[in-house]
Amino acid sequence: MRLWPVLLLLAGCGGAPRADVVLAPVDPNLHVPDYARRPFERFSRANAIAITFREWRAFGAMVDDGPPRAEPYPRADNDPGLWQRVGDYWWGGLDAGSRESGWTPRYNEFGSPYGGPAPAWSAAFISYVMRMAGAGGLFTYSALHADYINAAANGTGALQAERPDRYAPVPGDLICLPRGEARGLRFEDLPAPRFTAHCDLVVAATATSLTVVGGNVGASVTMKHVPVAGGLLAPGGAVLDERYDWFVVLRVRYEA
């Protein structure tokens, strides 16, 4: 359990907390709506996909099937109404009591503008979707995709890591690629020390194409289409998508 909000409050009231003060632990589900915390419905593929579509529409239903851009996108996530929505992803997707739960694209947990780039929120987006869909304790909520990818590689919770050349993703699954210094990471390397990555949620699938949606893609919630053959991202071991090096599929076992 994280205690930083309580510690901050006590420090703001004059000095360090006294040794005889007992700090109450923070319920990590404190920010979770009752419909998702209990949950009112079982963790379901239909709800995860519907929530993803809802957030995609809220950002203007952007579709980007071009190659990754070197120049920065206009920051849609800084617009009035949208920066607060991304704040909801941090607030609802990350555990209450974590400093990340207070983040937005414009302000840190103290309400101050960032001195540099704002934290990437793509993992917070996936965490939000999973939590609101009723995943409860079956998902590893994190600001880093690597944490739940590694959990899937270990067979923890509702996620199971699958090879992109052997498993055909279905709607509700996640597909992931390594980023930055982690480029070149392979399925065989999992679980791996913490690394940067990105994951999208599959919202539709055919034998030749996946429709996926991810957060913080072009500073928005964005849809793209990914080529597959026979449903596979990497038939014969070679990834078909020339833009992105998808290295793992996370099968989400909603039936769990």
Protein Blocks (a to p, Z undefined) as FASTA:
>chain_A
ZZklmmmmmmmnnpaadfklccddddfklmpcfklmmpmbdcdfklmmmmmmmmmmmnop
aacfbdcdfbdcddfklpghjlmmmmmmmmmmpcghiaklmgcfkbcfkopacfbdcddf
klmmmmmmmmmnonmmmbccdfbfklmmmmmmnopajbdcddfklbccdehiacdddehj
lgoiafklpccddddddddddfbdcfkbccdddehihhiacddddddeehiabgghiafb
lkbccfbdcdddfkZZ
